[in-house]
Amino acid sequence: MASGLFRDRRGVAAVEFALLSTFIFVPLIIGLVEILTLFRSEAKLATMAADTAEMVSIEAQSTTNNVTNVLATSTAATSLQDVCHGAVLGLQPLPATGMTLDIAGVTMESGPNGTTGKNVNSAAVTYDVWEQDFTVSGTTCTPSGASGIGASAAEAYATSSPPSLTGTPGTSGLIEYPCDNAIVVQASMVYPGMIGLVLPSRPTLTQVSGTRWRYASPSGEIECTACSLSTVQSPQLCNTTNTGNN
């Protein structure tokens, strides 16, 4: 009877399939999870960059002589560092450690027609740019002193259509008239996926977003003189004749 049991081949195919499917479906499932996590990370990072630009654009700042000065680093609710802290919390549950967050502002300054006309593709147009960069450890944002975006790229993003860090400045975009302002944010992080299982290394994800300064007006100027990058000349007065630039 025992010998008959050993000779019974019924169900062998099912057992073999179960053994082989482990090597087929497990990597497939892991790969699917990896891809979904990668897309989710990209989406979360893009949302965080957009939210950061939005938060900076609506921060109520003190204005003196038509000049609004943004605080670079402090624990105050109106500082760029505090905005960075809020943005990092919004990234959860993804780990933010090692992420870099670059926040820049662009103001279209002088033009041949003052503030009365559109100065597209004019050689006389100049831009004031500031930038403050942060590195993240846990939920803490620390000023890095770097300029991850850079003045030229920030200008390109704010004044090209569609907005791009490598676009042609002055063709359109977020700002087109003297004294208009824009906020540009770049966020980068190492993909926190399952290293080595599907992807051989952790790729770096980067997202860029921008928006107009909510308090922009024909006589407004936004500065961050304490930022790690600040091309603005202080004091700046962006007025109706645009003659207040010093």
Phi, psi and omega in degrees: 000321179294320180295327177293325179294320180290333180276351182287117185259004180294135179087357181297319181299320180295319179294316180297319178298318180298320180291316182288326183296335177301320182280348181260308189277328180297310176298327179295317180293317179298318179297320178296316177298320180298314181294317179297321178294322179296313179295322179295320179296317178299316182294317179296319181293320178297317178296319180295318178297316178295318179296323179296314178300320180295317181297318179295321186291337182253005178294129177283117184245158176280136182239130178231127180055043179066015178246124177259122181254122181270134176285131181279305184225128174179176177267002181290152182291348182258012183263155177296326179295320179292323176299319178299318178301315179296321180295320180297320178297327179288345180280342182303148012273007178290140179288133183261352182303129181093352179288149173243140179231118182247124182240124182231155175232141182231130175238127173285124187259244191289156178204161185294338181246024181062222181260013185267344184227161179280129185249065180272133178059029178263132180294342182278349182287133173234161183231140170262129184230136170231157180207140174228125182250148180227147167250148187245134172229113187069245174242017183258128178260125181242129178302133183261341182076005181267178173225081185293333177270303181092151185299314184295317180292322179296317176300316181298316182295319184286339188232022175239157180225121357292155182303130181206140178294342180248015180286178178268114183299144173089008182266347178156215173106206184291325180232138183226347185238153177305140179077002170286150182231152177217152175249131179237130182234133175237127180239133180228140178208154175278130182303123184271044184271197183269092187297136172085344182279315177238307178271132183291339180209165180274114179286155175268125180262136180225133178228142180235139178216158180208160177204164177283149172293124188293338182260014182296140177209170180298350180234024183256147177222134179245129181229161168216080186293339181267001180290159182295333172237124180210106180266002182286146175261125184253136000277152176245134174233109179265092186247187189294336177255354179058037179253005185267012181279125181249000000 
